[in-house]
Amino acid sequence: MIVTELKDMETIVASNNSLSWDGWTVVNSYKTDKARTSQYGLFKDGSWYMARRFSPTRNGWDIPSKFVG
């Protein structure tokens, strides 16, 4: 799903605990030990997280529909 408005994206991020901001990029992260060997692994606060990033393009943020509903 394409989200074109910053206000809409801010609402989506605020309503979902697994989403956060990194500048203009939206990051979906969740705790898992599998992240240790993954290219998407992120070590944060003493734990491993899998992190998927959604950077904006000219069209907006292309994020999965499960985060919008």
C-alpha positions in Angstrom: 0.0 0.0 0.0 1.3 3.4 -0.9 1.0 6.1 1.8 1.4 9.6 0.3 0.7 11.9 3.2 3.1 12.5 6.1 0.2 13.0 8.5 -1.2 9.5 7.6 2.2 7.9 8.0 2.7 9.5 11.4 -0.7 8.1 12.5 0.2 4.6 11.3 3.6 4.7 13.1 2.0 6.0 16.3 -0.6 3.2 16.3 1.9 0.4 15.8 4.5 -0.5 18.5 6.7 -2.3 16.0 7.1 0.8 13.8 9.4 3.7 14.4 11.1 6.6 12.6 14.7 6.9 11.4 14.7 10.3 9.8 12.1 10.0 7.0 12.4 6.2 6.9 9.9 4.0 8.7 11.5 1.0 10.4 9.6 -2.2 11.3 11.5 -4.2 14.0 10.8 -7.2 16.1 12.9 -9.1 18.6 14.3 -12.4 17.4 17.6 -14.4 17.8 17.5 -15.2 14.1 18.6 -11.6 13.5 22.2 -12.5 14.7 22.9 -14.0 11.2 20.5 -12.0 9.1 21.5 -9.1 6.8 18.5 -7.3 8.3 19.7 -7.9 11.9 20.0 -5.0 14.3 21.6 -5.1 17.8 19.7 -2.6 20.0 19.6 -2.3 23.8 21.4 -5.7 24.4 19.0 -7.7 22.1 18.8 -8.7 18.5 16.0 -7.4 16.3 15.0 -8.0 12.7 14.5 -4.6 11.0 12.8 -3.9 7.7 13.1 -0.3 6.4 10.5 1.6 4.3 12.1 4.6 2.7 9.9 7.2 1.0 10.0 7.6 -2.8 8.4 10.2 -5.0 5.2 8.3 -4.6 5.3 8.0 -0.8 6.0 5.1 1.5 5.3 1.6 0.2 4.3 -0.4 3.2 2.5 -3.7 3.7 -1.3 -3.4 4.2 -1.1 -5.2 7.6 0.3 -2.0 9.2 -2.5 0.2 7.9 -5.6 -1.8 9.0 
